[in-house]
Amino acid sequence: MTEPLQVGQFAIVDGEPVDRGPNAGVFRGKGPADDRAELFLLAEGTTPAGEAFAGHVISDLGQVFAGLDMSLTGSLGRLFQEAERNVGDWNRKSIAQHRVALGLSAFGRRGEQAVIAQAGPTAAFLLHDGRMTSFCADGEHGSALGSAPVQPQLTRIPFGEGDRLLLLSSSAVIELDDELIEGILALPEEQVLPNLYRRLQQMRQATVLLVTTFIVLAIYSRVVRRWSM
């Protein structure tokens, strides 16, 4: 039986730390427990209007995912189509200054399969066997959803015991660098999110989602405010 993955997260919304921000989501798919797909999402707007709209897209994609009965890659592709439709519908009804564009990162796992899907501004970091690999949408996949038709960039990855995957607002990466992120991801698990928070707490908007196979991370979302004391 495949054990469910664990997640820790925090966000900074209008300069205030919160346990769970609106721009990230964790969802479970249909099916028996040993073959149930898991989905982890992070969206970010490229404009103030887009940032406000990102949470709506996350909520909608969670509802869509709950009803899908497809392969993992098929489900991820369907979700990005839904996100593009959602953004397109809003923009067609909106005046120019209210139109939105988004970057979207997704991590899906089903059984032994694990896939990162990205479009637009995105940032993901995998620590596997003690080594970190960074992922971002590039080329034709790098345009924000809502600015041009975009197909997600799909990357199959290994993900097993001891591995860690970080989804991070791309704006937060400016405050860090790959070497620093790798060092933080390699810390004892209870230190990872507090270290990231201390380095990002001055930001006005940021979302951080950390996926792991270890249960200890389940407590993180309840203690984020203690880190700033």
NORCOR-V545553 format. One record per residue. N is the residue number from 1. PSI is psi in radians with two decimals (NA if undefined). OMEGA is omega in whole degrees, -180 to 180 (* if undefined). BURIAL is b if it has 9 or more other C-alpha atoms within 8 Angstrom, else e. Layout:
# NORCOR-V545553
n=N psi=PSI omega=OMEGA burial=BURIAL
n=N psi=PSI omega=OMEGA burial=BURIAL
This chain:
# NORCOR-V545553
n=1 psi=2.35 omega=178 burial=e
n=2 psi=2.11 omega=-180 burial=e
n=3 psi=2.45 omega=177 burial=e
n=4 psi=2.53 omega=176 burial=e
n=5 psi=2.78 omega=179 burial=b
n=6 psi=2.70 omega=-177 burial=b
n=7 psi=2.44 omega=169 burial=b
n=8 psi=2.56 omega=-177 burial=b
n=9 psi=2.79 omega=167 burial=b
n=10 psi=2.90 omega=177 burial=b
n=11 psi=2.77 omega=171 burial=b
n=12 psi=2.06 omega=-175 burial=b
n=13 psi=2.04 omega=-177 burial=b
n=14 psi=0.72 omega=176 burial=e
n=15 psi=0.00 omega=-178 burial=b
n=16 psi=2.33 omega=178 burial=e
n=17 psi=2.43 omega=176 burial=b
n=18 psi=2.69 omega=-179 burial=b
n=19 psi=-0.77 omega=-177 burial=b
n=20 psi=2.07 omega=179 burial=b
n=21 psi=2.84 omega=-178 burial=b
n=22 psi=-0.28 omega=-172 burial=e
n=23 psi=0.19 omega=176 burial=b
n=24 psi=2.64 omega=179 burial=b
n=25 psi=2.61 omega=178 burial=b
n=26 psi=2.19 omega=-173 burial=b
n=27 psi=2.67 omega=175 burial=b
n=28 psi=2.49 omega=-179 burial=b
n=29 psi=-2.97 omega=180 burial=b
n=30 psi=2.88 omega=172 burial=b
n=31 psi=3.03 omega=179 burial=e
n=32 psi=2.78 omega=-174 burial=e
n=33 psi=-0.60 omega=-177 burial=e
n=34 psi=0.03 omega=178 burial=e
n=35 psi=0.60 omega=-177 burial=b
n=36 psi=2.20 omega=-180 burial=b
n=37 psi=2.53 omega=176 burial=b
n=38 psi=2.47 omega=-175 burial=b
n=39 psi=2.34 omega=178 burial=b
n=40 psi=2.15 omega=-172 burial=b
n=41 psi=2.56 omega=171 burial=b
n=42 psi=2.19 omega=178 burial=b
n=43 psi=2.64 omega=177 burial=b
n=44 psi=2.40 omega=179 burial=b
n=45 psi=2.60 omega=175 burial=b
n=46 psi=-0.06 omega=176 burial=b
n=47 psi=2.85 omega=176 burial=e
n=48 psi=-0.71 omega=179 burial=e
n=49 psi=-0.67 omega=178 burial=b
n=50 psi=-0.67 omega=179 burial=b
n=51 psi=-0.70 omega=179 burial=b
n=52 psi=-0.51 omega=-177 burial=e
n=53 psi=-0.33 omega=-173 burial=b
n=54 psi=-0.69 omega=180 burial=b
n=55 psi=-0.61 omega=177 burial=b
n=56 psi=-0.72 omega=179 burial=e
n=57 psi=-0.76 omega=179 burial=b
n=58 psi=-0.82 omega=-180 burial=b
n=59 psi=-0.77 omega=-179 burial=b
n=60 psi=-0.74 omega=-179 burial=e
n=61 psi=-0.60 omega=176 burial=b
n=62 psi=-0.70 omega=178 burial=b
n=63 psi=-0.71 omega=179 burial=e
n=64 psi=-0.79 omega=-177 burial=b
n=65 psi=-0.65 omega=-178 burial=b
n=66 psi=-0.40 omega=-178 burial=b
n=67 psi=0.01 omega=-177 burial=e
n=68 psi=2.49 omega=174 burial=b
n=69 psi=1.25 omega=-174 burial=e
n=70 psi=3.06 omega=172 burial=e
n=71 psi=2.86 omega=-179 burial=e
n=72 psi=-0.84 omega=-180 burial=b
n=73 psi=-0.63 omega=177 burial=e
n=74 psi=-0.72 omega=179 burial=e
n=75 psi=-0.76 omega=-180 burial=b
n=76 psi=-0.74 omega=177 burial=b
n=77 psi=-0.71 omega=179 burial=b
n=78 psi=-0.68 omega=180 burial=e
n=79 psi=-0.70 omega=179 burial=b
n=80 psi=-0.58 omega=173 burial=b
n=81 psi=-0.74 omega=179 burial=e
n=82 psi=-0.72 omega=178 burial=b
n=83 psi=-0.74 omega=179 burial=b
n=84 psi=-0.69 omega=178 burial=b
n=85 psi=-0.75 omega=-179 burial=e
n=86 psi=-0.83 omega=180 burial=b
n=87 psi=-0.74 omega=-180 burial=b
n=88 psi=-0.72 omega=178 burial=b
n=89 psi=-0.76 omega=180 burial=e
n=90 psi=-0.80 omega=-176 burial=b
n=91 psi=-0.58 omega=179 burial=b
n=92 psi=-0.46 omega=-177 burial=e
n=93 psi=-0.03 omega=-170 burial=e
n=94 psi=2.68 omega=171 burial=b
n=95 psi=2.89 omega=-169 burial=e
n=96 psi=-0.77 omega=-175 burial=e
n=97 psi=-0.19 omega=179 burial=e
n=98 psi=0.01 omega=179 burial=e
n=99 psi=2.67 omega=-170 burial=b
n=100 psi=2.76 omega=172 burial=b
n=101 psi=2.55 omega=-171 burial=b
n=102 psi=2.65 omega=161 burial=b
n=103 psi=2.53 omega=-177 burial=b
n=104 psi=2.20 omega=174 burial=b
n=105 psi=2.44 omega=177 burial=b
n=106 psi=2.46 omega=171 burial=b
n=107 psi=2.13 omega=179 burial=b
n=108 psi=2.47 omega=175 burial=b
n=109 psi=2.41 omega=174 burial=b
n=110 psi=2.00 omega=-176 burial=b
n=111 psi=-2.19 omega=-180 burial=b
n=112 psi=-0.04 omega=-179 burial=e
n=113 psi=2.41 omega=176 burial=b
n=114 psi=2.28 omega=-174 burial=b
n=115 psi=2.37 omega=169 burial=b
n=116 psi=2.31 omega=177 burial=b
n=117 psi=2.32 omega=-175 burial=b
n=118 psi=2.55 omega=170 burial=b
n=119 psi=2.45 omega=-179 burial=b
n=120 psi=-2.86 omega=179 burial=b
n=121 psi=2.09 omega=-176 burial=b
n=122 psi=2.79 omega=174 burial=b
n=123 psi=2.23 omega=177 burial=b
n=124 psi=2.54 omega=-177 burial=b
n=125 psi=2.20 omega=-180 burial=b
n=126 psi=2.20 omega=171 burial=b
n=127 psi=1.93 omega=-177 burial=b
n=128 psi=2.18 omega=-178 burial=b
n=129 psi=0.65 omega=177 burial=e
n=130 psi=0.01 omega=180 burial=e
n=131 psi=2.47 omega=-178 burial=e
n=132 psi=2.45 omega=173 burial=b
n=133 psi=2.35 omega=178 burial=e
n=134 psi=2.60 omega=-178 burial=b
n=135 psi=2.37 omega=172 burial=e
n=136 psi=2.68 omega=178 burial=b
n=137 psi=2.33 omega=-180 burial=b
n=138 psi=3.06 omega=180 burial=e
n=139 psi=-2.33 omega=-178 burial=e
n=140 psi=-0.26 omega=180 burial=e
n=141 psi=-0.12 omega=-172 burial=b
n=142 psi=-0.19 omega=179 burial=b
n=143 psi=2.47 omega=-180 burial=b
n=144 psi=2.53 omega=173 burial=b
n=145 psi=2.21 omega=-177 burial=b
n=146 psi=-0.32 omega=178 burial=b
n=147 psi=-0.42 omega=-180 burial=e
n=148 psi=2.75 omega=174 burial=e
n=149 psi=2.28 omega=-174 burial=e
n=150 psi=2.33 omega=170 burial=b
n=151 psi=2.42 omega=-179 burial=b
n=152 psi=2.58 omega=173 burial=b
n=153 psi=2.05 omega=-176 burial=b
n=154 psi=2.24 omega=-179 burial=b
n=155 psi=2.04 omega=175 burial=e
n=156 psi=2.39 omega=-178 burial=e
n=157 psi=2.73 omega=168 burial=e
n=158 psi=2.50 omega=176 burial=e
n=159 psi=1.82 omega=-177 burial=e
n=160 psi=-2.85 omega=-175 burial=e
n=161 psi=2.27 omega=180 burial=e
n=162 psi=-0.18 omega=180 burial=b
n=163 psi=2.74 omega=179 burial=b
n=164 psi=2.41 omega=177 burial=b
n=165 psi=2.24 omega=-180 burial=b
n=166 psi=2.14 omega=169 burial=b
n=167 psi=2.29 omega=-169 burial=b
n=168 psi=2.40 omega=173 burial=b
n=169 psi=2.32 omega=-177 burial=b
n=170 psi=-0.48 omega=177 burial=b
n=171 psi=-0.52 omega=179 burial=e
n=172 psi=-0.45 omega=-179 burial=b
n=173 psi=-0.46 omega=178 burial=b
n=174 psi=-0.52 omega=-179 burial=e
n=175 psi=-0.14 omega=-175 burial=e
n=176 psi=-3.01 omega=167 burial=b
n=177 psi=2.93 omega=-173 burial=e
n=178 psi=-0.71 omega=-179 burial=e
n=179 psi=-0.72 omega=179 burial=e
n=180 psi=-0.77 omega=179 burial=e
n=181 psi=-0.75 omega=179 burial=b
n=182 psi=-0.74 omega=179 burial=b
n=183 psi=-0.70 omega=180 burial=e
n=184 psi=-0.74 omega=180 burial=b
n=185 psi=-0.45 omega=-179 burial=b
n=186 psi=-0.09 omega=179 burial=b
n=187 psi=2.85 omega=169 burial=e
n=188 psi=2.46 omega=-169 burial=e
n=189 psi=-0.64 omega=-177 burial=b
n=190 psi=-0.14 omega=-179 burial=e
n=191 psi=-0.19 omega=-171 burial=b
n=192 psi=-1.02 omega=-177 burial=b
n=193 psi=-0.72 omega=175 burial=b
n=194 psi=-0.69 omega=178 burial=b
n=195 psi=-0.75 omega=178 burial=b
n=196 psi=-0.74 omega=-180 burial=b
n=197 psi=-0.78 omega=-178 burial=b
n=198 psi=-0.53 omega=-179 burial=b
n=199 psi=-0.24 omega=-177 burial=b
n=200 psi=-0.04 omega=-170 burial=b
n=201 psi=-0.33 omega=179 burial=b
n=202 psi=-0.15 omega=-178 burial=e
n=203 psi=2.72 omega=178 burial=b
n=204 psi=-0.60 omega=179 burial=b
n=205 psi=2.26 omega=175 burial=b
n=206 psi=2.57 omega=177 burial=b
n=207 psi=2.36 omega=-177 burial=b
n=208 psi=2.26 omega=180 burial=b
n=209 psi=2.14 omega=-177 burial=b
n=210 psi=2.14 omega=-177 burial=b
n=211 psi=2.35 omega=-178 burial=b
n=212 psi=2.93 omega=176 burial=b
n=213 psi=-0.07 omega=-175 burial=b
n=214 psi=2.48 omega=-172 burial=b
n=215 psi=-0.41 omega=-174 burial=e
n=216 psi=-0.50 omega=-177 burial=e
n=217 psi=-0.29 omega=-178 burial=b
n=218 psi=-0.39 omega=-178 burial=b
n=219 psi=-0.24 omega=-170 burial=e
n=220 psi=-0.68 omega=-174 burial=b
n=221 psi=-0.16 omega=-179 burial=b
n=222 psi=-0.05 omega=-173 burial=e
n=223 psi=0.21 omega=-174 burial=b
n=224 psi=-0.63 omega=-177 burial=b
n=225 psi=-0.41 omega=178 burial=b
n=226 psi=-0.46 omega=-177 burial=e
n=227 psi=-0.49 omega=-175 burial=b
n=228 psi=0.03 omega=-178 burial=e
n=229 psi=NA omega=* burial=e
